[in-house]
């Protein structure tokens, strides 16, 4: 319905609080984009700027190539869903859903038809006469969705809409939401701090931190090739291993005093960007760390085990005091066991100590 | 121990309540008393003015004391006028102070509160000259304006508190839904602070109903008197002769306040809590 473009958008609160800094983002028509980051990273501010509630201090926001910086929220045709649901407590469910249409002065019978249609779609038809306070969290969120959908918006804006729901209902509504978005084909910007939610919903994820964009890519690329240490440590559950290491004169990686010889192509990559004899950060996901009783790269000591059902997450102490997370079949290993860690070296990334991706 | 202390507490509470109620009991007994100066006998003749409008049968006194029906209407006009204008203005001013970035908001709010603390009596001369220059001396409208101005600070604070308790999300939702700021205020915000409006309306009604000082200073002709003024006149001139009549009139003056308090109790309690629930 609409393509949204943010061009070097900056938002400053007060005199010098940079909520968002030089953010450029292209959200394609019908795309589902998730803004992901810890609290205070500027994701909600960005959403509010797209909605028109805040005006950017600098930069431009385009809807289909037209600058909308000074367009009022009511003229942007966006549908918004909030973490708190933000239903109007004094109105019935029917009146809540009908509110945006009444504002548009739509004829009453047309309003009725559309409210019923949307209520049917979201399975809340039998709740129409109730007040929001008489609904469960999941039902309230369905009503909030209905209110956003009924006006047939060109953009959906969602601010942590599932955060207040129970885990079970959250997964249920998550699937429903994704299905609905694809079916209606409405460009969607979704804000969350939950990386699992971001991974499961997004076509593309924009990872933000401290007001700046860290990486903007598909969930798969963000998971496999994080652009910097912030993204590497923020994405993934259990979290990735971020290990301080040294590279010696021959291109070997030294972790906690243990020398690991990388494969030839990695060594040549290390040589080509002049990394010999330098301090770096090595990134490896727990699923790429194998354990073996007999041989591997580093000998460690199992320090703690998290049972996860399908697998167990091992926390393994290595020489030099570091802890590395690895996966193993559940109930196969006990605390205190000494075993070897083997890294899938073709999956590792190397970062500069300041955070940028090198290899 | 728990049982003993609860009995003790109850005794204390009942004693305190009795002390508070004693004057009302005496007033009521006196109002129904046949003897004009002490509690003796029973009659409801003292309340005859409610039907006739006349406090005294003697026509000479009618020159001094206006028709009670007229006085009641005056009192009602003052109470409703103050209540209406204060609610109207504070519900708007409170919204602005709660939601907009008003320059020097903190100073302004402090000033509003300080205004509320100024004793009315030191403003009387100023009010007198102000109203005289506007030609509103000896006019109930002038009293309503003066009283409204004096009560507005409290009203604005109370309303601001109620607006503050409404989450921003609800207002943003309405704005995104296409309602402008004005319509959001009227359709979403105002209905949500209805308990606050009710509470303030009752408080201000009672405040206007009980006003004495401004009437005493700014009104000369007895056709614009309110009940408080009539009672004060009676006490001054007939205090030792017609106590039972004064008591009856006082009771008549008090009853609407009592009824209002009982009806509005649940709203008034919310003022101190300052919040609403969705």
Interface residues (C-beta under 8 A of the other chain):
Chain A: X48 X51 X52 X53 X72 X73 X74 X78 X79 X80 X82 X83 X84 X86 X87 X88 X89 X90 X99 X100 X103 X104 X132 X133 X147 X151 X157
Chain B: X167 X169 X170 X172 X173 X174 X175 X176 X177 X178 X179 X180 X183 X188 X191 X192 X194 X277 X278
